[in-house]
Structure formats: structure tokens, C-alpha cells
Amino acid sequence: MPSQRFAPPSEVPGLAARRIAADIIDGVLHKHRTLDDQLDGSGAHPGLKTLADRDRALMRRLVATVLRRLGTLGHVLSRLLDKGIPTDAPRAQSALLIGAAQILWMDVPDHAAVDLSVRLVQSDRRAARYAGLVNAVLRRCAREGKALVDEVAAQSLDLPPWMVARWSAHYGEATARDMALALGHEPSLDLTVKSDPAQWASRLHGEVLPTGSVRTVLHGSVTVLPGFAEGQWWVQDAAAALPARLFGDIKGKSIADLCAAPGGKTAQLALAGAHVTALDRSPARVARLRENLARLSLQAETVVADAVDWAGPAEGFDGVLIDAPCTSTGTIRRHPDVAWLRQESDIAPLTALQQRLLRKSVSLLKPGGTLVYCTCSLEPEEGEQAITALLQAEPGLRRVPIDASEVSGLGEIITADGDLRTLPSHLPNADPKLGGLDGFYAARLVKS
């Protein structure tokens, strides 16, 4: 029998997933890289190719839990550390965050969470000397952590203070607290289906929301779920599926979808029978949009261009949908990195861009055409105030208020002015994973 003396030792199960999670958390917190950049495309972490589906899902849950609970984790660890989290060894910081997140919020045995975090720092040259510290702190966390979490449960620590202050001022303190609470839960998977939502809800072990989206808590790769390969549905938050419906009957009409990628709204418009022109400035994003349309067997003309500079056809469009670039603070449920990568100073340049895009959209409309403007932001400058400024600058536009009957009777998501405003705390459910919506704003305007 051949000797095994020199065979490389097999890695402890789960360690690779935690190592990659630590790299990605470090990428967000210290290198200001988005999760999307690190998980997909040319900039994706090279180690992802080596992970089995189960480990990949674990890695994503680890990263999301740490970022979703970052403020509370900081409080807990600061109480358990005499000298604070080590700043000279990012891997020690990541190991402490990952270990504590598993102990406090994930279904991982405490001993495994501690052991694998210790191994994580032992394998890093700069962090190795903190192995004993990580071991001791995480053992204390297993004993004392839950009580430390309860101490600050009402304080909204898991969002930046500037964000909490803005939401409290605009929505009221009670609503802001409800929003922060909703953002602390892992979200469901929402799907827009081509037809027969009840049948797909049954097949995917989910439920049909009042808006018609199918919501499920299935985990793992969506590509292996029933109906994906056949193009019967696409992933789209239930709130994101509402703006495209505000055009009403668009069969045979010409609609421009500006900033269209990855194509969820384009697919809705095409499925409704419109002649869609889908535009985005990124060639890679347009390529992805085309792939998505091909899988769904839906047709749209695609254009790679900057919407601000695009001339468009001389005859104009019956409708223009613009899902404008924004701070994306409404998507923190699904993109918890947004909370820590965005700054309040980002709002002003984005609102200036939104105004340029809105003016361009008006110029692309035929007389009598409809403009639907939306953003996945909870900041009033990117929603209500943007439309107020546009109406003042463009006297030929008028707002057409949205009626609750157009959004499945959900009157709570209609503002006093007749615009759409969804919040993370809307559509509550006894099971928090089945509740909530992304934060979206939408307004409907008609050109006279």
C-alpha cells in the first residue's frame, strides 16, 4: 500500500468558505469594494470557483450577516475586548466578526464557530499572534453575547448614524425604527412570473404576494430551481416590479427603458406587449440584459449609450421608464454593503445626475406620452424632491396620481401626492423572512 506520509493534509470543512468570506468582508470595509464586484464578473474572488454550492451559500450568508449586523457586532466585541478590535491585522478583525455572527445569529455550533475563526487567524502571518485573543473573546461571546445584543436592540446600530438621522427626520422616528428592524432580517427571494403565479408559488414552496410576485425562502443557486432554464420567471424584488405597471395597457406602444440593465423592468414591458428600447451605458451590463431576455424568450431592442447624450428616434416614445442611478439605500435588505459604502455626500451629485436624466426623458417623449421615474432610494432628494424640481422646471408636465387599485389595493404605499413609496417595513409577516419590501420611489407624469 503506498505511503501517505507526504500527502497534503485535507482542509478542515468550512474553512475555505470562511476564508473567502473574510476576504470579501475586508474588501467592503477596508477597500470599499461592493459585494457585486467581489461576487460576480471579472472582479469576482478567484476562490469562488473552487467552492461547492453548499459552501458558496454559507459564504454568502456569513458575509451578509456580518454586514447586516455590523454595528451590533462592533458593540458586542468592544465590550468583550479590553483594547478594542486589532487594527493592524484585518484578518483578526474579520475572524472576530465572522465568529461572533455565527454564534449570535446563525445555526452553527459555538465550538465550530470558535475553532474555525481561530484557524482563520492562524493561517494569516500578520494575524497569527491574535489566535489566543480570538479564542478567548469568542468563547466569552458564546456565554455573554446574547445579553449584550439585547442591551442595544432598540438603538438601530446596524445603520450609519447619518442614515438613521435622515430617515427619522423624513419618516418619523417610529417608522425609521421599523425600517431598521426590517433591514436586520435576511430577505426572501422574490420572483416575477410570466403567468400563473399560484402554480409557481406551489412548485417553489412559496406564496403569492398581493402584488402578484411570488415570494419564497429557497436557498442555493436560482439556476437550478424549476422554471429557470425554461424562462418562466426572473428574480425581481416585489417593490421593483411595481413601477413598470404604472404605464397601464402598453400593448403595441413604444417604451424606452433607460438605465435598463439587468433587465427586470425591460422583461415586464416586453411581456406586456410593448416595443421596448432598452438602453444602458455599460456594454457588460447590456450583454447580461441580452442573456436574460434570451432565456426568457422576450424581445427588445438594446442600445449601449449614455442616456444623457443619446439622441433617440425623431418621433419620440409613447412612454419612458427611468430607473435612475441613486444611493440605493432602499436595497440594503439585499445589498447590506450599501449601508457602509455610501456616504451622505454621495446624494448631491446623484441628484444632479437624476435631474439631467429626467430632462432628457422629457425630450424623448411624444406629446401625451407617459414618464415613469423611479429610484431604489429612501432619500427624499432622490424621490419626492426630484419630481418637485422637475415639475417646476417643466411646465408642460403634469403628475398623474397613482391609485391604490393599480398596486393591488396597498394604499399604505401611496403618498399624499399620489406617488409610490415602499419601505422595508411594508408587507409585514409573522415570519420576518417573508415580510418586507425594498425601498422604492416612483412617480408618473404625462407630457402635455
Secondary structure, DSSP 4 states (H G I P E B T S, - for coil): ----TTSPPPPPTTHHHHHHHHHHHHHHHHH---HHHHHSSTTS-GGGGGS-HHHHHHHHHHHHHHHHTHHHHHHHHHHH-SS-S-SS-HHHHHHHHHHHHHHHHSS--HHHHHHHHHHHHHTSTTTGGGHHHHHHHHHHHHHHHHHHHHHTTTS-TTS-HHHHHHHHHHH-HHHHHHHHHHHTS---EEEEESS-HHHHHHHTT-EE-TTS-EEE---S-GGGSTTTTTT-EEE--TTTTSGGGGG---TT-EEEEET-TT-HHHHHHHHTT-EEEEEES-HHHHHHHHHHHHHHT---EEEES-GGG----TT-EEEEEEE-----GGGTTT-TTHHHH--GGGHHHHHHHHHHHHHHHHHHEEEEEEEEEEES---GGGTHHHHHHHHHH-TTEEE-PPPGGGGTT-GGGB-TTS-EEE-TTSS--SSGGG-----EEEEEEEE-
